[in-house]
Amino acid sequence: MVAVGPIFAETSDRNEFDTRKDAIRELERRLCKDMTEAGYQVINSARRGGVLDDSLWQQVRAEFAVHFPKLNK
């Protein structure tokens, strides 16, 4: 198992929490998609979340690519 984080700081604001939760869900969905396309067997799926922050996505993807090198292709 590989985890990356924390990605966002803690918040006590409910709206901000929901926004961040949706962003994480979209990062998870994209990771599942890219790992499957790279040939990895993914045992979970993720629902669509919020808008994907491409800069943040590239950082997260690079962290996972250290452990899953087929993501670099």
N, C-alpha and C positions, 0 to 999 in steps of 0.2 A: 504494500500500500504506500502511496506517495501523497503527501499533502503540501500545499503551498499556502503560506499566510503568516500573519494576518494580512489580508488585502486592504481592509478598511479599518479605521479606528472605531472603537465603541461609540455608541450614541445612545442617548436616552430619549431622543426625539422619534416618535412613532413614524412620522412621514419619512424621515431620513432613513430609518431602519428599513422600511418597506422598499424604498428606492434602492438601497444597498443590497437587500435580499434579492430583488429582481435582477440587479446587475450580476450578482454571483450566480444566480440560476442561468442567466444567459451565457456566462463564462463556462459553466458546467456543460451546458448543451453544446456549445461550440467545441469543447474539449472532447466530448463523446463522439461528435461527428468527425472531427479531424483524426482521432485515434482509430476509429473504425475505418476511415478511408486510407489510413496508413497501414492497415492490415492487422491491427491489434484486436483481440476479442474483448469487447466491453460488456460487462455483465449488468450494467445499469443504464437507464436512460434519464434524460433530463427534459423537463418541459421548457418551452420558450419563456424567456424572462423579459427583462427590459431591453433597452437599447445597448448594443455592444459598443464599448469604448475600445476602439481598435488599438490604441497605444497600450492600454492596460492589458488587452488580450495578447499582444505580442510579448509583453513581459511574462505573463503567466504561461504562455505556450513555451517560451524559451526555458523556463524553470522545469517544466515537465519533460521537455526534449532532452534534458540532461539524463533523465532516467529512461526515456523512451526514444532512442535515437532515430527511429523511423519517422518521427515527426519532423526531422530536419530535411527530409527529401521532398 
